[in-house]
C-alpha cells in the first residue's frame, strides 16, 4: 500500500472512530460506526450502530452504512468500494459486505479488543462454525494509536491536535 493510500485509509477510519465515539457518548448508542468509500476517498455511505435506539438487532453500523450507500447511489451493490468499520465486522455484516461485492475492509479493533467490554462477535462466529482464515475478501486492521479502552471503556478520548 502506498503512503498516500495508507493516509487515505487512516483518515477515513479515524473519522469512523470519531463517529463511533460520538454515537456512544452523545446518542447513548453502541460504540460502533462504519463508512463506505470509493477509490478517491469519497465517502458514499455512513452508519452507526442503532440497536439501542431502535431495538432492531440488524442495526449494526456496517448494515446502516450499506443501506445508506446503496440508497445514495441507487445501486444494490458495493462493487469496487471499500468498507471501513470501527470493529471487525460480525458474521451478518461480513456476509452483507461479501454479498455486496465490496473490494476490501479496514477496521480498527478486533474481537480480542472488544471482548473485555462484552462487544465481541467471536462467539457468533464459533456458534455458526465460521472460519475467518482464509478471509473471504481482503480485510485488514489499521492501528490508529487509539486504544480499545478509549472507544469501548472509560479511558480519555484523544484530543484533536
Buried (B, 14 or more C-beta within 10 A) or exposed (E): EEEEEEEBBBEBBBBBBBBBBBBBEEEEBBBBBBBBBBEEBEBBBBBBBBBEBEEEEEBBBBBBBBBBBBEEBEEEBBEEBBBBBBBBBBBBBBBBBBEBEBBBBBBBBBBEBBBEBEBBBBEEBEEEEEEBEEEBBEBEBBEBEBEBEBBBEEEEBBEEE
